[in-house]
Amino acid sequence: MTYGKKLRERIAGPGTTPLIGVYDMYSASIAAKHYDGMFVSGFGFAASYYGLPDIGFIAWPDMVAFVQRLRGAFPHHHLLVDIDDGYVDPEVACHVVEGLERIGASGVILEDQKRPRRCGHADGKQVLPLEEYLEKLHRVLETRKDLVVVARTDATDEHDILHRAERLAATDADVVLVDGVRSVDWIKRIREVTGGKPLLFNQIAGGKSPRLSLGELSDLGVDVAIYSTPCLFAAHEAVDSALSDLKAADGRLPRVDPASGVGVQAATSLLERNIARERLTPEGVAV
């Protein structure tokens, strides 16, 4: 069974499928212990790989190389990849989709933003003319063999949001994402115009969308939830706190609790999972 088919079947199952945003191999190693699916977040990758905001700096060969490393370490996990606007050109988008499917990505998200692009929860977003985006999406759909394709709109005008969501749902895309949804009422309105097409909801801390549980999302008819940056933001907070404490302690490292703390042994044990002959799957999760 292909990775695309596995993810498609997971999405078609009961409840809302969570995909956890990872930004490097270490965060992915931790996420893999808890969840069976990962989201390769453009926000996280731009931040960790370049130290830059998510406004269009990502070079597609860098993203493909990262996904290849992820697939090698995590052969049992779903990998949904953010490819932004397909790196502007439809030919490039199709080439990237072919490469990602070849190395084992489960799916991609293709957005309709116009350059300079923005994070989906930022102000100042602009979208391509709908027909121009649909042509790019159509070419990507023709290129993929079994890869899951998520059609994403970043429209902000209320009429345009519903119009684009309805048009995207009418394509052969597997899933529709309206990014930056501001309320539960809007999730319901989008669910109505997309019919039976699977719907994806993007949650990001401090973003424009409401904080909802998987149970609440399932009740709203949402099929997939991506968590773009929980690992990145947790790392930011933890590293900043740890270095502040180190400075306050005049450079003396804290004592590590051997049972629950993170030191060289815990870190090594985590990473050894990625080269084990039999890769471990998340506890209590069938993949």
N, C-alpha and C positions, 0 to 999 in steps of 0.2 A: 504494500500500500504506500502511495506517495505521501510526502509531508503535507501537500496541499489537501489531499483527500482526508487525511487524519484530522486536520484543523477544521475542515468543512463539516465533518461528522461531529466533532466536538461542539461546534457552534450550533448545530441542528439539535443537539441534545437538550435536556431540561435545564432550566436556570440560565444565569448569565455567566459566560465564560470570562474569567479574569486573566489578563495578560500584564505581567509586571515589567515596567520600564527598567532596563539595565543600561549602564553607561560604559562599562569595561568588563574584563574577564573576571575580576574579583567580585564585583557586585553581582554578576551573573552566577557565580559559584554559590553565593549566599542565596540568591533568589531561587536557584534550582532545587534547593533543599525544601522549599516551602510550596512552590507552585509548579504546575506542569507546563506553563506557557510564559513566554517572554515577549516583550515589545521592545524592539531596537529603536529607541527614541532619538529623534533628530536633535532635540533640545539637549539630552544627556550626552550624545556623541559630540556635538559641537563644543559643549562645555569641557568635556574631559579630554578630547583629542587635540583640540585647537586652543582651548581657553577663550572661546569666543561665543557671543550670543547666537541664538538660533535664527539668523536672518539671511541664510543662504550661502554660508562659507563652505559647506561640506562638499568635498570632491568625491564623486561616486566611487573611484577605485579604493579609497580609504574605507568607505562604508562596506563595500563588497568584501574586502579583506577581513574586516571585523566580523562580519556574518560568517565567513568561512571558518574563522577561529572558534566562534561560538558553536557552530554545528559540529566541529570536530570534538569539542569537549562535552557537548550535550546532545547526543544523538536521539534521545527520546522526547525532547521538549519541542513544543510548538514555538516557532520563531516568526513573528510578524514584524516586518521591516518598514520603517518610515523612509520613503524615497522622495519626500517633499513634492516638488512639481515635476518630478521626473528629470531633474537637472536641466530644465528649460526646454530642451529640444526633444520632439517626439522620437527621433531616431535614437538618441541617447537613452531615453526612457525604455524603449524596447530592448536595447542592448543590455541595459542594467537588469531588466526583468529576466531576460534569458540567462544571464550569468548567475543571478540569485537563485533561480530555480535549479540550475545545474549543480550548485553547491549545497542545496538542501534547505533553502528558505521555505517557510510554510505559506507566506503571503506577503503582500505589500500594500501600503496605503499611498494612493496618488491623489494629490490635492489640486484645486483649481486656482491657487493664488497666483497673482502677478508679481513679478520682481519689482522692487526689493521686497522679499517675502518677510513675514513676521511669525512669531510663535502664535499658535491658534488662539491663545487667550490674551493676546496683546491688542492694543488699539492700533488703528492705522492700516488695517488689512485691506488689500484691493484684490479683486478677483478678475480672472480672464473672462472675455466674452464666453457665454455658455457653449456655443457651438464649437469654438476653438478648443475648449477643454474636452468636450465630448468626442471630438475627432482624435485627440491624444489618447483619451481613455479607450476608445474603440480600437486603436492600433495596439495598445498594451494588451487588451483582451484577446485580440487575434494572435498576439505573440505568445502568451502564456500557454502552457500545455495543461497543467492542473493546479497551478499556483492560485491561491485565494487572492482576489483583488478587491480592495476596499476603495470605493469611490468617495472622496471627501470634498465637501464644499466649505469654504470659509466666508460665505456670504453673510452680511450683517443687516442688510435691508430686510424687513419682515416679509414682504411679498416675495422677494428674491429667494429667501431661505426656503420657503415652502415650494416655490416653483422649481428650484434646482433640486431639492430633495426628491420631488416627484419625478423629475426627468432622470435623475441618477438611478432611481429605483426601477425605471423602465428599461435600463440597459442590462447587459449580461454580467455586470459586476456582482460579486457574491454578497457584499455588505455595503451599507451606506453609512457614512459618518458626517454629521453636521457638527463642526467644531465650535466651541465657545457657547454652547447652549446655556441660557441664563436661568432657566426655571423648569420645574416639573411640568408646568402647563405647556411649555414649549416642547418638551419631550413627547407629551401626548399628541400635540398637533403634528409633529414630525412623524410620529408613529402612524397617524391616520393617513397621511398622504403617501407614505411609502408602502402601504399595503402589507403584504406578507414578506417583503424583503427583509432579511436580517439587518438589525440596526446596531451600530456601535456608539458607545458613549465614552468620551475622553475626560478622565478626572486628573486634575493637577492641583497640588496644594497652592492656595492663594490665587487660583484662577477664577474665571467668571462663572463656572458652572457650580450647581449645588453639590454638597457632599452627600452622597447617597450610598447605602449599603447594597451589596449584591442582591439581597432579598428584595429591597425596594426597587432596584432596577429591573429585576425579573418581573415583578408585579406590573411595571410600566411597559413591559414588552421589549425590553432591551436585551439583545442576544450576546453582546460582547462588551466588556469594559476594559479599556486600557488605562493603566496607571503610569503616566509618563515619567514621573521623576521622584518616586518615593525613596529610591536608593540614593540618588544624587543629593537630594535635600537632607536626608538623614546623615549622609557622610559629611556634608558641609557643616552641619550643626555639631556632629561628634568630633570632627577634626579640629574645628575652631575651639571647642570646649577643652579638648585634650591638650592643645598647645598653650592655651591660656593657663591651664593648671600646671603644665610643665614649667612655664615661665615663672609662675608664682612660687613654685617649689625649688627655684634656683637650679633647674635642670635635673632634679632627681626624679627618675621614673617611678610611677606608682607601683605598688605591689600587685601582682596578678593572682587572682583567685584561681587555683588550678582546676576547680570544679566548674566554674562558670565564666571566668575571665577570658580575654583574648590576648594571647601571647604567641610566641613562636610555635609552640606545639599545636595550639588550636588552629592557627593559620595554615600550618603545614598539613594538618589532617584534612582541612577543608579542600586544599588544592590537590591532595592525593586522590580525592574522589574523581578528579577529572582525567586521571590516567589509569584508573582501575580497569582491569580487564572487563569486568561487568559493571557498567555505569549504574549508579544508584538512581532510582526515581524518587520523586518527593514522597514523603511518608503518607500513607493512606490515600494516595492518588493513583488511579489507574490511567495509564497513558497509552 
